[in-house]
Amino acid sequence: MHIHEFKECNILFAKDQIEYLKLPAHKTEEGIVTSCWVFSFTERIKLLFTGRVYVRMLTFNKPLQPLVVTVHKPEMEEELDANSK
């Protein structure tokens, strides 16, 4: 699975953190962050047969944040903030 940049992206997380992968995303004023992930061919086959996706989150022992995993692209504003990238 790999990160996919999409046209509504308006922020780049971990831009200056070499220990992490950069995460292009769309962030709303309310703090809703959307990122897009693409499955490899092998992962697609496995998903087809198992119907399962495992999600791991690093909480660093802090409270768990709400998370939504979906195959449907949510509606997002297309206006890009040049200062966010």
Stockholm file with secondary structure:
# STOCKHOLM 1.0

chainA/1-85         MHIHEFKECNILFAKDQIEYLKLPAHKTEEGIVTSCWVFSFTERIKLLFTGRVYVRMLTFNKPLQPLVVTVHKPEMEEELDANSK
#=GR chainA/1-85 SS CEEECCTTCCEEETTTCTTSCCEEEEECTTCCEECEEECCHHHHHHHHHHCCCCCCCCCTTSCCCCCCCCSSCCCCCCCCCTTTC
#=GC SS_cons        CEEECCTTCCEEETTTCTTSCCEEEEECTTCCEECEEECCHHHHHHHHHHCCCCCCCCCTTSCCCCCCCCSSCCCCCCCCCTTTC
//
